[in-house]
Amino acid sequence: MSTPAAVLIGGPPATGKSTLAVALAPHLGAAILDLDVATGPLTRVVSGLIGVHDLDDPVLAGLTRDARYDTLLGLAEANLSAGRPVVLVAPFSAERAQPHAWAVTTRRLAADPTMVWLHLPPEELIQRLTRRALARDENKIHDPVSFLTGLDLEPPVVPHLALDASEPTATLVRAVLDHLAR
């Protein structure tokens, strides 16, 4: 690869975005840039100030989304300009659903970005959320019908590599590497 890779891993909660990133990054010599890791501490400050603790809450998301993604993309730009490939982990909700948002995002990256879309059936999402038992998932587990009703499970409308997240991680890594090699 003449330019460093930029792999954007998106999908609903609990599809294994971070797991895939950790397994894929060493094969690419890439930095892992996870939205929750990069912006979590500041998001928690805002969350505490407004008294909302669910990242999916419209008020919290409205206050923080643009800044969170700007931070993630800024880190990606810095790594790519230093010649370091990147694997970005985030839901990429707007970017995968709106070609304009995808274009704005990809213009910032000095690479040919690849969107990887991880998907699972709704019942498997709930099982995985229950197994991981994170505080941020409590509302989703408590009221799975409401969570699933509000969740966009449609595949991206932008070019992407769709992967069944129930496959073993090694199989997913191989699929991404094969895709990048084309």
Phi, psi and omega in degrees: 000126181281324175252150181297146180286148171230106181252122180254113182260116181237167178153169178297167176303144173072018177272354177096027180301310181294321179299315178296318180300314180297323180283327184280319188308315181298329179293334182257353187064034190261152169279140175266124179239103184255126182306314182293322180290314184291329187240357184305312182300317180287325177297322178295325177297311179298317179303314179294323180294325182259355177075028179236130186242003178260117181304334181274356179299131184301326180291309180298314179299319180297324180283332191243340190304307184301316181293321180297312180290326176298319177298312181301313181291326175298318176296320178296315179302315181297316180293315180297321180292338176270005178085010182263123174298158181226148170238114182261138181237118180190164176295328182052042184301305181292319185296327181273341184260342184232111180307325179296316179295322177297316181297318178298316180296311185289334176297333181283343186259125179277062183196172173263095188290147177240123175270123174253126182249114176266133181223152178214155172296150183307318182295326178289325176301313181295319178299316180292319177300318179295317180295319183283335170049046177275149180303322182293347181260358185306313180295324180294318181287321182295322182227072185298329180296313178296317179301309182293326178297323181272357185268132177272107180260007180289145177292162179300149174269354178263163179305135183201165171252111180272131180229138176283111185292354176278350177289155177299148182304319180299324178293320179294317178301313180300318180298318180293314180299318177298318179297316180294330182288342181289000000 
